[in-house]
Amino acid sequence: MSVLVVTGTSTDVGKTVVTAAIAAVALGRGSTVAVCKPAQTGIAPGAPGDLAEVARLAGATTLTELVRYPDPLAPDTAARRAGMPMLTAEDVVDRVRELEFGHDLVLVEGAGGVLVRLGFGGFTVLDLARELSAPVLVVAAAGLGTLNHSELTVRAVAEAGLDCLGLVLGSWPSQPDLAEQCNLEDLPRVTGVPVLGAVPAGAGGYDRGAFTAAASTWVDLPESVTTRSIGR
């Protein structure tokens, strides 16, 4: 595999920290890693965004952000409000293909959920994954409501003709309640895909050494994810 699209069941479910954990696992296996954030919203120009967090937590990676908009909105809405050019699917695909040539793994972190419009023509994370012929990893919440959100998301991925690698819980509490404990067991049953791991709540506050040392215990990535595809 050389490209993996990381999306979520919604916003604020832990996509960036999970992306950093995947990058840390891959780097720990000796793979070269690039992370692409096609659209960053709600961050001022020059301020550290999601990619800065990935770099702080995971260490050396190639980082690419294509567009940034000031308002914390869906990227196409944020672009319109700011009077700024919209991102195009071609821009993202071209950049990811360039990154593939020099890296074993390219992680593409989406914005919000799978059907959030990223730019011109209303293209979504699913459209982007389809153009890239890339599998999708879904980051989900741990608590009440996640069964519905996760099943809807995985169904949307399947209906788009894409492979869902599995789910990762983006913020697992130190003392899970009844719903969280049951969800861990029920998620594979209702979605039909495995739970590949759970990142502990607060992991985004770890220093790099602690984060990279623990990442492989949080996310059980198949070896194929961090191995460059033959022919790339």
Order of alpha helices (4+ residues) and beta strands (2+ residues): beta-alpha-beta-alpha-beta-alpha-alpha-beta-alpha-beta-alpha-beta-alpha-beta-alpha
